[in-house]
Amino acid sequence: MQDGSLIPRFGRARRDASLAVLEGLHPLKHALRFGANVLEVACRDERELHRLAGELAPDVSEHIEALARQIEPAVFDQLAPYSPSTGVISIAERPPQDLAALLSDPRRAPVVVLEDPRDLGNLGACVRVAAAAEAAGVLSTGTHDPWHPDVLRGAAGLHFALPVMQLPDIEQLQGTNRPLLAIDPGGAPLAPADLPERALLAFGTERYGLSDELGLRAEARVSIPMRSGVSSLNLATSVAAVLFSWRLCRDAKPAS
């Protein structure tokens, strides 16, 4: 394949709902670590990429070296709106999206529900936090594709570590045997030990919060304790606070 043909190929991949464009080494590292099928890896400098991979991703460095292909810098710079500083950009297949399987997952872990998130980088940070805390998955409503390259960059490619998908209709959350909890400033203070297993944890946007429709469906409202005068937290920070409260409480419980 000629270098010039990569420009339209990466352009098409950014619009293809079956593919993911991974901008940088960390998204590529996590994609490979969690079993993604990586189709194309283009780099600016093979020797520098091999050095970085050996330092930052030794467990998958050989895989990266086998996939990577050095291309002309002028072509590389046209593969993304902002050229990745680590000098590598990739295309991978998205994993199958199975909402029913996610909602029926028997593990105790919660599912994060993001209602109409507006900032793509912040959405990515939520995915990153959810993966780190071992949440069961992330669902988002609204018009933004949670697999957009900007979201993948914010998540460092951790979409491949857990299910991440768009939720077309919140009606699909009904009848799942998962309790729906609204994270809302007007709710009862968060008590991690009281969070039900397999909960759907719903977070709204910083500006508008949760919609009345979703709030009315919630079985309970939970608030994050904050200092007086502080009106809200960043979305990803709120997700982190609740998930790691759950995670630390879970880990503190004796094995049954």
C-alpha positions in Angstrom: 0.0 0.0 0.0 1.3 3.4 -1.0 1.7 6.0 1.8 -0.7 8.4 0.1 -3.5 5.8 0.2 -3.4 5.9 4.0 -4.9 9.4 4.1 -8.3 8.5 2.7 -8.2 5.1 4.5 -7.8 6.8 7.9 -10.4 9.4 6.9 -12.9 6.6 6.1 -12.1 4.7 9.3 -13.0 7.8 11.4 -16.5 7.6 10.0 -16.8 3.8 10.0 -18.9 2.4 12.9 -17.1 -0.9 12.8 -13.6 0.6 13.2 -11.7 2.6 15.8 -8.9 5.1 15.1 -6.3 5.0 17.9 -4.2 8.2 18.1 -1.0 7.5 20.0 0.9 4.7 21.7 -1.2 4.3 24.8 -4.5 3.6 23.0 -2.6 1.1 20.8 -1.0 -0.5 23.8 -4.3 -1.0 25.6 -6.1 -2.2 22.4 -3.5 -4.9 22.0 -3.4 -5.7 25.7 -7.1 -6.3 25.8 -7.3 -8.4 22.6 -8.3 -5.9 19.8 -7.8 -6.9 16.2 -5.5 -4.1 15.0 -5.5 -3.7 11.3 -3.0 -0.9 10.6 -0.2 0.8 12.5 1.5 3.7 10.9 4.4 5.5 12.6 6.7 8.4 11.9 9.9 6.7 13.1 10.2 2.9 13.6 13.3 3.1 15.8 11.7 5.7 18.1 8.5 3.7 18.3 10.4 0.6 19.2 12.2 2.4 22.0 9.0 3.9 23.4 7.2 0.6 23.2 10.0 -1.2 25.0 9.8 1.5 27.7 6.1 2.0 28.1 4.5 -1.2 26.8 7.1 -4.1 27.1 4.3 -6.7 27.3 3.1 -5.9 23.7 6.2 -4.3 22.2 7.0 -7.2 19.9 3.4 -7.1 18.6 3.7 -3.4 18.0 7.0 -3.9 16.2 5.5 -6.6 14.0 2.5 -4.4 13.0 4.2 -1.0 12.6 5.1 0.6 9.3 7.1 3.7 9.0 5.6 6.3 6.6 6.6 9.7 5.4 6.2 12.4 8.1 4.2 14.6 5.7 1.7 11.8 5.2 1.7 10.9 8.9 0.8 14.5 9.8 -2.4 14.2 7.7 -3.8 11.1 9.4 -5.3 12.9 12.3 -6.3 16.5 13.1 -3.5 16.7 15.7 -0.5 14.5 15.0 0.1 12.2 18.0 3.2 13.2 19.9 4.3 9.5 20.3 4.4 9.2 16.5 2.0 6.4 16.0 -1.6 6.0 14.8 -3.6 2.9 14.2 -6.9 1.4 13.0 -8.6 -1.4 14.9 -11.8 -3.3 14.7 -14.4 -2.4 17.3 -15.5 -5.4 19.3 -19.1 -6.7 19.0 -21.7 -4.5 20.8 -24.2 -6.6 22.8 -26.3 -4.5 25.1 -28.3 -7.5 26.3 -25.2 -9.4 27.3 -23.9 -6.4 29.2 -27.1 -5.8 31.1 -27.4 -9.5 32.0 -23.7 -9.8 33.2 -24.0 -11.6 36.6 -21.0 -10.0 38.2 -21.5 -7.6 41.1 -20.0 -4.7 39.2 -22.0 -1.6 38.2 -22.7 -0.2 34.8 -22.0 3.5 34.2 -24.8 5.4 32.3 -23.8 8.8 31.0 -26.8 10.9 29.9 -26.0 13.0 26.9 -22.3 13.8 27.7 -21.1 16.8 25.7 -17.3 16.8 26.0 -15.6 14.0 24.1 -12.4 14.1 26.1 -14.4 14.0 29.3 -16.4 11.0 28.0 -13.1 9.3 27.3 -11.9 10.0 30.8 -15.1 8.4 32.2 -14.3 5.2 30.1 -10.8 5.2 31.5 -12.0 5.5 35.1 -14.6 2.8 34.6 -12.0 0.4 33.1 -9.6 1.1 36.0 -12.3 0.5 38.6 -13.5 -2.7 36.9 -17.0 -1.5 36.1 -19.1 -3.8 34.0 -19.4 -1.3 31.2 -20.2 2.2 30.0 -23.4 3.3 28.2 -23.9 6.8 26.9 -27.0 8.5 25.4 -27.1 11.4 23.1 -25.6 12.1 19.7 -21.9 11.6 20.4 -20.3 8.3 19.3 -18.6 6.9 22.4 -16.0 5.4 20.0 -15.1 8.7 18.4 -11.3 9.1 18.1 -11.3 12.0 20.5 -13.1 9.8 23.1 -10.6 7.0 22.5 -7.7 9.3 23.0 -9.2 10.6 26.3 -9.7 6.9 27.4 -6.2 5.9 26.3 -7.8 3.1 24.3 -9.4 1.4 27.3 -12.6 0.9 25.4 -11.2 -2.6 24.7 -11.1 -3.4 28.4 -14.9 -3.3 28.9 -18.1 -2.9 26.9 -18.6 0.7 25.7 -21.7 1.5 23.6 -24.3 4.1 22.7 -27.7 3.6 24.3 -30.4 4.7 21.8 -33.3 4.7 24.2 -33.3 4.6 28.0 -36.4 2.3 27.8 -33.8 -0.4 27.1 -32.8 -0.1 30.8 -36.2 -1.4 32.0 -36.6 -4.9 33.2 -32.9 -5.7 33.5 -32.9 -6.6 37.2 -30.4 -3.9 37.7 -31.3 -1.1 40.2 -31.1 2.4 38.6 -29.4 5.0 40.9 -29.3 8.7 39.9 -26.2 10.5 41.0 -27.8 13.8 41.9 -26.9 16.7 44.2 -30.3 16.5 45.8 -29.9 12.8 46.7 -29.0 11.1 50.0 -25.2 11.3 50.8 -23.2 8.5 49.2 -22.8 5.5 51.5 -20.6 3.1 49.5 -21.5 0.0 51.6 -25.2 0.6 50.7 -24.7 0.7 47.0 -26.6 -2.2 45.5 -24.8 -4.8 43.5 -25.1 -4.6 39.7 -26.4 -1.0 39.9 -26.9 1.2 36.9 -25.2 4.4 38.0 -26.6 7.4 36.0 -24.7 10.6 35.6 -25.9 13.8 33.9 -24.0 16.7 32.4 -22.4 19.3 34.6 -24.6 22.1 33.3 -28.0 20.4 33.1 -27.7 17.3 35.3 -30.0 14.3 34.7 -33.2 14.7 32.8 -36.5 14.5 34.6 -37.3 11.4 32.6 -34.3 9.5 33.8 -34.5 10.9 37.3 -38.1 9.7 37.6 -37.1 6.2 36.6 -34.4 6.0 39.3 -35.0 3.9 42.4 -32.9 6.2 44.5 -30.9 9.4 44.2 -27.3 9.5 45.6 -25.2 12.6 46.1 -21.4 13.0 46.4 -20.5 14.8 49.7 -18.7 18.1 48.8 -17.5 21.2 50.6 -20.1 23.9 51.0 -20.0 26.4 48.1 -18.7 23.9 45.6 -21.5 23.5 43.1 -20.5 20.5 41.1 -17.7 18.2 40.0 -16.3 17.4 36.6 -18.2 14.5 35.1 -15.2 12.1 35.1 -14.3 13.1 38.6 -17.9 12.3 39.7 -17.7 8.9 38.0 -14.3 8.2 39.7 -15.6 9.2 43.1 -18.6 6.9 43.0 -16.8 3.9 41.3 -13.8 3.9 43.5 -16.0 4.3 46.6 -17.8 1.1 45.4 -14.5 -0.6 44.5 -12.7 0.1 47.8 -15.7 -0.9 49.8 -16.0 -4.2 47.7 -12.3 -5.0 48.3 -12.6 -4.3 52.0 -15.4 -6.9 52.5 -14.2 -10.3 53.6 -14.5 -13.1 51.0 -17.7 -15.1 51.5 
